[in-house]
């Protein structure tokens, strides 16, 4: 089957979707690019989440089991066997995990392309949730900044509704655009997110555009902004942040990662009276608060030869994550856990299954 698009098809998409096609390219790609032909050899679930605006998100969840907690997890490499939804259920073992990690993928990939990251995090004894944004993978809808923010919140709400998953520290992790999604989610949920891990991400999309020749001066017309540098100040100084920067990043200028890191280290330092905080259209929760505690557990890792994508396959990257995750477990061991959801607030357990070549079977307990 052909997987390329004609010039006419590409131009048609540009006319129809404009900037969104540039910011979320994989969401407009062919079905053949959305199929995970290989799966990790670890038990998984396939939650189908429903967002408040009615969009189905086809996600993956790799919970810890009694077997995985006691094994070395040496056999979790990718396996090109038949793709099936194993219908694995959550058990008390998930509540003994080191953390529950929500992984937010990049803009030019689908969540299944984070399977290697999921395997490594699972080896670290974490529960791993791979979010799928609207329009990506087998999820419905079309991507927008506002929509992806809803998707990420829906994922966190799902985790919080599952007592075994919510019993351990919740970490949000993101690469590239996923870093913007992760930072935004953490900024809006300071009492639920225990730590943040991002790699090769940016201060904002307009800042990236400003570095481009010819069209740089037109950055003000960006409709998808993802202003992470403004969201960082809303993340408590007690929430550790790991930033990994590939110094040969060919997509996001490394100076933007440097600037983002500098902003992270200024959390807790009160700003002087800026005009922007006094304007009437500021968000209700957009307030500046000083902290007596400056960031002490943040970590910035530079990979000398890392490119935008090769960073994700580097041992340096995974070693940094492992050390960070282990430290978070120690730092948050006395942290109060989110309240367990009662039956009335529990999110329905909906699952999805992909059946070759193009059929999605929805399994919904409400329809059983």
Secondary structure, 3 states (H helix, E strand, C coil): CCCCCCHHHHHHHHHHHCHHHHHCHHHHCCHHHCCCCCEECCCCECEEEECCCCCEEECEEECCCHHHHHCCCCCCCEECCCCCCCCCCCCHHHHHCCEEEEEECCCCCCHHHHHHHHHHHHHCCEEEEECCCCCCCCCCCCCCHHHHHHHHHHHHHHHHHCHHHHCCCEEEEEECHHHHHHHHHHHHCCCCEEEEEEECCCCCHHHHHHCCCCCHHHHHHCCCCCCHHHHHHHCCCCCEEEEEEECCCCCCCHHHHHHHHHHHHCCCCCCCCCHHHCCCCCCCCCCCCCCCCCCCCCEEEEECCCCCCHHHHCHHHHHHHHHHHHHHHHHCCCCCCCCCCCCCCCCCCEEEEEECCCEEEEEEHHHC
